[in-house]
């Protein structure tokens, strides 16, 4: 009978792996871009010195690998499988009833954590908190009975508190401090309550040990898990995150291929789609072959959150509106509600300051990125450019954007106007992106007079 346990755990792990790798990869990318994990003693100490800091640190460490969705999916699958195996071991140790129809109960905490992670604001620290607590309880079960065991328990309670925190009041597990993550609490409690109930009622439970009953228990729980997870997954948000991810990595061809399969019906998708059309130089010709959202789908007003400004900031950056892009990215980072920094934002802020000639500020961001795992090489390659005007001028991206950036500063404007785009274009008439955006701006606003004046200015 025991040979089935690892087989069913493997099936569960594969299901989790495929779900996050195939159906939910951009939720993982989303998580990664809103933290900046540093291999730095000061950074580590600032986290672990607080109650719950160990779980938080392990969660952040895991999340940095979400830059690669399949690696992130594997990490989640391994952790949730470990939670299930510990649950099974603990239940079996207390009652020897972990087979039969009770077997499916061993998947309950892992299932609840899976549901918890469907929320893009759920943090990996919560998974580690459950896992660390389970390990502590398993250690307690293995302790010898008597006064030695009691002394060890009393000594380890403060350590456990330091590692996972006061689980009912800590904020390491969810990005919004004012939101109560009930699914996390349900998962955490179920890891205790289920083994306890089985232990208390072990003499009254008649658990069949047959292979058929155990298999049916797993199949029933698996069917429930699959249907509930699929029903509660936010695939609309996944599509929005996909467009944001493609814009971040400048995958212009992939953006248009995705839009051709299914026209985006959200503001971020339309903004990214129009940027990709402009980067290919066909925005004017193909504008109305795609869904539009008025001027809000071209350069929307910047909102006070951490998500929606970033695709708009990408358009600002590519247009040559470097100061506006820099401010937008900085404010987006400051809007992250759990007060973390963003690797994505740090990289863009280093680029905008480099283009603007603010080399010491750029150096600050690059120095931080040198302490990361996946941005270190880029930072090392970029640092020699600081102060090297000739190298920057030759750079295919920074040199081009420096030539296109206009002189006027619209720092206090939250809305892009035709005047801003006109200044951008006439500062450098080789800026084809600015030309496309300005003409489309006139088209979407119906400003015929402005368009005629612009055309007349060009012909002079």
N, C-alpha and C positions, 0 to 999 in steps of 0.2 A: 504493500500500500504506500509506503513512504516514497517509492520512486516516482509517484505521481506529483508529489509536492513541488519539486524543482521544475517539472514539466509544466504545470499550471502557472507557476510563477514566471517561467520563461514566456509563456503565451501572453500573460498579462504585460510583461515588460515589452515584448514586441509590439503589442497593441499601443501602448503609451508612446513608444519610440516612433512608430509610423504616424500616429496622430499628430504629434508635434513636428515631425519632420516633413510630412506631406500636407497636412491640413492647416497647421497653425505655426508655420515657421516665422512669419513676420511678427507675431507676438513675442517671440524670443528675441528678434532683432530690436524690437521696441524696448524690451527690458534692458538690453545691453547698452543702448545709447543714452540711457538716463542714469548712468553711474560712471565713475572714474576710479577703478581699482588701482591703487598704487602699491608697488613693492617698496614701501618706505616705512621705517620704524615708527615715525611720528604718526603717520596715517593709521597704521595698525593699532597703536596704543590708544588713539582717540576713539577707536571703535570698541576694543576689548575692555577698556577700563569701566565701561558702563554695564549694568545688569543686562544680560541677554546679548552681550557683545560678541561672544564666541559664535553663537548661531548666526548673528548678523554678519560677522566677518566671513564665515563659511558660505553664507548665501551670496555675498558680494563676490567672493572668489569664484564661485560656480558661475555666476551670471556673466562674468567677463568672457566666458567661452561661448556665450550665446551669439557672439558675432558670427559664428558659423552654426547655422540652425541645426544641422545634423548632429554636431557635437553637443549642442544644448539639449536636443531631444534624447540623446544617449544618457546624458547626466541625469535628466529627470527620470527616465525609465529605470536607471540603476537605483536611484534614491527611493523611488516609490516601491520598487521590488524589494529593497532592503527593509522598508517599513513593513511590508506584508510578511516577509520571512521572520522578522523579529516578533511580529504579532502572533504568528503561527507557533513559534517556539515558546513564547511566553504562555500562551493558552494551553499548549500541550504540557508544559512543565507544571502548571498549576492544577490541571485537571485530567490530563491524558485523554481529552475528548476532542482533539483538534481534527479528527477525521469525521466522516459521515456528514450529516446535514449541517453540522456546526462549522464545517470547513470553510464555507463561503464567507463566514463572519470575519475570517482573517484578512479579507480584502477591503473591509469597510473603511479603516483609516486611510489607506492608500487611495481608495476611490474618492473619498471626501477631499483629500489633498489634490487629486486630479481636477475635481470640480473647482476647487479654490484657485488653481493655477490657470483656469480659463479666463480669469479676470486679469487684464493687463496690468493692474495695479497691485496684484498679489506678489509678494516678494519671496525669494527663495529661502530667506532666513526662517520662514515659517516651517518649511519642510525639514530643515535641519533641526529646528527646535523640537519637533515631534520625534525625529530620529534619535537625537541625543537623550531625550527623556526616556525613550524606550530602552536605550542602552543602559541607562542608570537603573531602571527597574529590573532589567535582566540581571544586572550585576547584583542587585539586592536579593533576587531569588537564589543566586548562587552562593550567597554568603552563608557561613555556618550559623546555626541557630544559637541563641544565647546572648550573653552580655557583649561579646566581641562584635557580633553583627550589629547590635544596637549602637555601639560606639562608632562603628564605621558609618552607619546611616546618619547619625548626628553630625559627623565630621563632613560628610559629602553633601548635605543639604545646602550649605552656603555655596559650595562649589557649583552645584547644579543651578542654583539661583543665578550665579554669576554667568554661567554658560548660556542658559536659555531665557533668563529674565522672569519677571512676574507675568506669566502668559496672559493673564486677564487684563493687564493694563499696559503692556509694552507696545511700542510703535515700530518695532523692527520688522514687522511681518506684513505691513500694508502701507502703500505709498501715501494714502490720505490719513493724516492723524486723527481726523474727526469721524472717520468711518469705522464701525465695528466689524471686523472680518469674522462673521459668524461661522462660516464654513471651516475656517482654520480652527476655531475653538471647538467645533463639533468633531473635527478630526483628532485634535489633541485629547479631548475627553473620551472619545470612543476607544482610543488606544489603552485607556485605563479601565473604563467601565465594562467593556465586553469581557476581558479576562477575569475581572473581579466577579461579575455575575455568573460566569461559567464556573468559577471556583466555588462560589457560595452555594449554587444549586447543582453541584456536580453529582450529588447522590440521588437527585431526583430526575436527572436527565438520562434518558436511554438513547445513547447515540449509536446508530448503526455504523459498523466498521466496513461495510461492504463497499466494493469498488464502484458499483453502480450509484449508490447514494452519494458518495463523495463527488463523483463526476457530475451528477445532477445538481448538487449544491453549487459547484463551480459554474456550471452552465447557466443556472438561474441568475446568479450574481453577475456573471459576465454580460448576460443579455440586458439586465437592468442597468448596469454601468454604461454599456455602450449606448443605449437609447437616451439615457439622461445626459450623458456627456455631449452627445451630438445635438440634442435639443437645446442645451444651454450654451453651446459654443457661439461666440459672437463673430460670425463669418463676415458680416458687414464691416466691422472694425478691422478684421484681417485684410480685407481688400483695400481699405484706406491705408493701412500700414504698409501694404505691398507697394502702393504708388510712392509713398514717402521713402521707402527703402530704395526703390529704383532711382528716384531723384537724387538721393544722398550719394549713390554710387555712379551717377551720371550714365545710367543704362538707357540711353535715348531710344535705341532700336527696340529694346525689350518693352519699353513703355508703350510705344505705338503698336507693337504686336499684341500687347495685353488689351489696349483700348480698342483695337480692331475686332478682337474676339467678343468683348463685352464693353460697350460704351460706359465710361464712369458716370455715375449719377450723384456724386458728392463733390463738394467744393475742392477738397485736396486733390482728388483724382483729376478733375477738370484743369486745375492750375498746373499740375505736373504734365498732363497731356499737352496743354498749350505750349509749355516750355519745351517739351520734346519736339513738337512741330516747328517751333521757332529755331531750335538748334539745328534742325535739318533744313531750315530755310524755306519751309512750305506753309508757314502759319497763315499767310494771306490767302493762298490758293485753296487750302483745305479746311479753313476755319469752320465752315458750316457743314462739313461732312461729319463733324463730331458734335456731341452734346456740348452746349454752352450754358453758362450760368451768369450771363451778363458780365459786368465788369468784375463781379466777385469771383469769376473763374479765370480772370487774367492776372490781376495783382490785387488780391483781396485785402481789406483792412486787417491790420495786425490785431489779433485778440490777445487777451491777457491770460494765456495758458502756455504750457510747455510743448504742445504738440503741433497745433495748426500753424504757428508762425514759421516753422522750419522749412516746409516746402516753398512758402513765399520768399523766405530769405534766400533760398537757392536761386530763385528767379532774379532777385535783386543782385545777387553775386554775379551771375552769368551776364546780366545786363551791364555791369560795371558800376552799379550803385553801391559801392563798397561800404560807405559810411552807414547807409540805411541797413544793409545786410548785417553789418557788425552790431549795430544797436539791436536789431531784431533778434539775432542769435543770443546776445548777452541777456536780453530780457527774458527770452524763452528759458534759458538756463536758470535764471533767478526765480522763475515760476515753478520749478520742480518742487513739489509740496513736501517731500521728505528731506529737502535741503541738501541733496547730493549734488555733485558736479557732473558734467556730461563729457564723456570722451569725444563724442561727435562735435559738441559745441567748442570744446577746447581746440580741436583741430581747425575748425573754421575760424575761430578767433585768432589763432596763430597766423592763418593765411591772410586775413583782412589786415591785420597789423603789419605783416610783412609787406603787403602791397602798398599800404599807406606810409611806409617808411618808419613806422614805430617799432624799431628793432628790439629795444629792451623789453617792451611789452610782449612782443612775439616770443622773445627768448624765455619769458616766464612761463608761457603756455607750453612751449616746446620742451623746456626742462622738466615740467610735470609729466608730459607724455613720454619722456625717456624712461620714466619709472613704471611704465605699463608694459604688459606682455605683448600686445598686438599692435601698438602704435609706436613702439620704440624705434623700429627701423625707419619708419617715415620721418620721425622727429630727427633722427641722426642724419638722414639725407637732406633735410631742410635747413638745419642749423647753419651749415656753411654759406647759405645764401644771404644770411643777415649781414647787411652792410655792403654786399657785393653788387653794386648797381649794374655792372655789365652782365653779370650772370642772371640777375632778375630780368633785365631787358631781353635777354635771349630766351628766357623760359617761356615755353609755349602757352602756359596759362597765366602766370603772374605778370609777365611782360605785356601780354595782350590786355589784361584787365587794368593794369596801371595806365596804359595808353587811353583806354576808354573811359576811365573814371572822370567825372566832371569836377569842376572847381567849386561850384556853389554847394553849400551845405544845407540840406533840408532836414536838419536834425529834429526840429520840432513839428514836423508834419507826419501824421499817422496815416495819411491817405495819399497814394501816388496820384498825381495829377498830370494832365497833358503837358503842362508847363515843365514839369520835371523831366518828362520823356523828351520834350523838344530840346531842352538844354543838354541832355545827355547825347542826343543825336548830333546836334550842331557842334558840340565839343569835339566830336570825332565822327565825321560822316562815313567812315568805314565801319561803323558800328551797325551792322545789318540787323542785329537783334533789337536794338533800340528803334530802328525804322519800322520793323514789323509790329512791335508792341504799340508804337504810337499810332500807326494807321488802324490797327485793330481796336485800339482804345476809342478812336473816333467812330469806328463802325458800330461798336457795341453800345456807345452812348448816343449815337445818332447825331453827332455834332458835325453837321455838314459844313458849317461856316469855318470851324476850326480846321477841318480837313482841307478846305480850299485855300485857306491862308497858309497852311503848311506846304502844300504843293506849290503855291506861288513863291514861297520863300526859297524852295529848292531850285526853281527855274531862274531865279535872278542871277 
